[in-house]
């Protein structure tokens, strides 16, 4: 599916995400590099609750990350307004829904509804679990239509479902990205570059997966944890990311890298400090 370049359209994402990838293997399928301290990330005063939250996992920076991804995924900074989003965007992954684009064809939507049902038995989506299990790995709507989209939107008003989306986003995408970024000695921007790549490409084993992108970057430049220069390594990573995006026609617009992440890198903003100005698909965004 080609990107409809309008400010209101949902953007096609993760066409290269491996169907049904083992989410817990993310970060374990490639060689972990020992973590080193990142001198550019001082512990904020609020970090007494979690001393390790010195990068993208700092609450203020995490919110920036969510807004940055939402600008590309939904053409809005209002990521919290996307819990009820659901649409088949024609990418072969069935329904795409929620704050990070959980897909009925790639296991993460199934895992989300299973988590929600463990926490809230008898919720309006619980009855669809057999159908979600049967369509996993395909683009089929069998057993989901016609009621599933409406019930998804209904569930989105439940704080427990919103929390389940937050938790699954963190478990599958955000936490592994931050963990690997810190292990590679990267600051907040580098951790975000990892997160955005995992959101689009997933943690599978194909040539456009996050793991493959990172390996190509490592072949070109050493990360800070190996004594390399952070800016040089991130440039190599973004080059590899663009190459992966161009493997899919629907990703031929690489502006979420070229006019966003590269802008921050050129500015030397390795801590992703506001104000931030960037463009995605021709739309301009600002965080003050």
N, C-alpha and C positions, 0 to 999 in steps of 0.2 A: 504494500500500500504506500502510495506517495504521500508525503506530507502536504496537507492542504495549508498553504501558507497564509493563514488568517489568525487573527489574535484570539479568536474564540474557539478554535478547534483543538480537540485533544490530540496530542502528538503521538504518533506510533513509536513505541519503545520496545526494547528488548527482543527484537526479531531474532537475534542470535542466541537468546537465552536457551540453554539446553533443557528440553522438556523433562520434567521430573528429576532434576538434578538433586543430589543428596546435599541438602542445605548444611548439615552439620559438618560435611567434609570441607566446606569452604574455608580456606586458610590452612588446610592440612594437606591439600593435594599438591602443594608446591613447597619448596624448602623454606622453612621459617628462618629468618635472620634474627639473631639475638637483638633484643631491644637495647637502645642506647638513649641516654638522656637527651632531650631536645632543649638546647639552651635558650631557644627563642620563645619558650612557652612557660612563663612564670606562673606559679600557682595563684589563682585568684583568691581573694579573701573568702569567697563563698565556698571554697573547695574543702572546708572542714568536714563536709558531709561525705565527700569522696575525693580523696587526695589525688587520685589518678586522673581526675577530670581536668586536664590541662591543655587539651587540644580541641578537636571537634566535638568531644563529648562534654565540654563545658556547656551548660544549658543555653547560654546566650548564643554561642557559636553553633550549637545543634539547631537552634531555631533558624539561624541564617542558612544553614545547610538545607533545611526543609524548604525554605523559601526559594533558594536557588534551584533546587530540583523541580519544584512546582512551577517555576517560571518556564522551564523547558517542557514539563509534562502536561501542564494545564493552562499555560499562558496567564498565570496569575500568581501573586505572592501569597494568596490566601490558601495555604495548604490545609488548614484546619477545616476549610469548607468542602473538602473532597472526600470525606468519609462515605457519603452517599452516592458518589459518582459510580456509574456502571454502564458499560457500552461494549459491544463487540466491534472492535476497530478494524476487523478484517485482516488480522495478521496471522491467522492460523492458530491462535492460542485461546479461542473461545472468548468468554467474557473477560474484560479488563475492568478492575474496580478498585475503589478505595484510594487511600492516600499515597500508595506507592505502586498502584497498578497490579494488584494481585490478579492472577490469571487462572481461569477454570481449567486450562489445559496444561498448566506447568506446576501443579502440586501445591504452590504456596497459598492459593485460595482455599483449597481443601484443608490444609493445615490450619489456616486461620479460622475457618468455620468449626473445625474440630476443637480448637482451643476455646472459642466462644461458647460452644455447647458444653464443654466440661465445666466452664464457669457459670453458665446460665442454661441449665437443662430446659428443654422445651421452648427455646427461643424460636422466632419465626423462620430462621434458616435451618434449624436442626433437621426438619423433614427432608431437606434437599441433600443430606449427606450421602445417601446411597447413589443419587444421581451424580454428585460431584466425584465420587469414587469411580463411577463407570465412565465418565467423560474425561477423566484425567489422562493427559497425553494426547488429546485430540481437540478439535475445534467444535465438537458437537454440543448442541444445546439439549440433547435428549434428557427428558425428565426435569429440565430447568424452566422451560417455557410453558405457559406464558407468565407464571407468577413470580419467578425468581427476581427479576430486576426490581419490581415493586416491593418485594419483601426485603431485599437488600437495602433499599432506600429507607424503609421503615426501621430496620435494625440500626441504621446509622444514627438514629436519634437516641439510642441507648448508650449511655456513657460506658457501659461494660464492653460494648462492641467497639467503640472508639478506642478504649484501652487495649483491647485485643489486637486491633490493627497496629497501634503503636508498638506493642510488645513483639509482634511478629516481624514488623519492619526492622526493629532493632536486632532481633535474633538472627534473621536471615541476611540482612544487608548492612545495616549501620554498624553494629558491633564488630563483625568480622573485618570490615573496611578500616575502622579506627584501629583495631588491634594490629592488623598487618601494617598500616601506615606508621604506627608508633614503633613497631619492630624494625621497620626500615629507616627509622630515625627521622621521619618526616614531621613537619609542623602541621598546623591546621589546614592550610591550603592543600598540601599533599594528601592529607587524610580525606579531604573532600573530593579530590580528584579520584581517589580510590573508590569512594562511596558512589559517586556519580557513574563510574564505570561499572560497578557491580549492579547498580539499579538497571542500567540499560542492557548489559551483556550477560549478567548472571555469573555464577561461579562454576559453570560446567567445564568440560574438557576440550571443547572445539576451539578452532583457531581464532575465534573472535571473543572468547571468554575472558573474564578478568585475569585469570591465571596466565593465559597465553599472552595477553597484553603486557602484564608485568614482566614475564620472562623475556619478551623482546626488548623491553626497556633495560632490564638488567644486562642484556648482552651489549648494550650501547653505552651504558654509563653506570658507575657505582653509586649506590645510595649512600646517604650520610652515615648509616650504620657500618658501612665498609670504608669510611673515610672519604667518600665522594662529595662533590659539591651539590647542594640541594637543588639549586636553580637548574643546573645542568641535567641532573637526573629527572626532575619534573618535566623539563623540556622533552627529554627522551620518552618519558611515559606518555605525554600528550601526543607526541608524534605517533607512537604505537597505537594509542587510542583512536586517533583519526584514521589510521590505516585499517583498524578493525571496523570502524563505522562505515568505511567506504566499501567493505565487502557486501553490504546490503544496500540496495538501491534506495530503500526508504530512509536510510541514514545519510544520504548523500549531502544533506545540509549539516555541516559540522559546526554550526555557529555556537552550540552550547559549549564547545571547546574553544573555537577560534576567537569569538567576540565576548567570551565570559572568562573562562579559566585562564587563557593565555594573557588576557588583559591584567588580571590580578598578578600573574607571574611576572609580566613585564614591569609592573609597578613595584615589584619586590615585596608585595603584601603577603608574605608567607604565613602570617597569622590570621589572615582573612578578617582584618579589622575594618569596620565601617568608617567612613561612607564607602559604599560600593556602587558602582555604575557599570551596567553590562547590557548586552543585547542578545536575544535568542530569536531566531526566525524573523529578524527585522524589528521585533518589539523591544522597546527600551524599558529597563527596570532600574530601580534605585532603592537602596537601603541606607537610611541616614544614620 
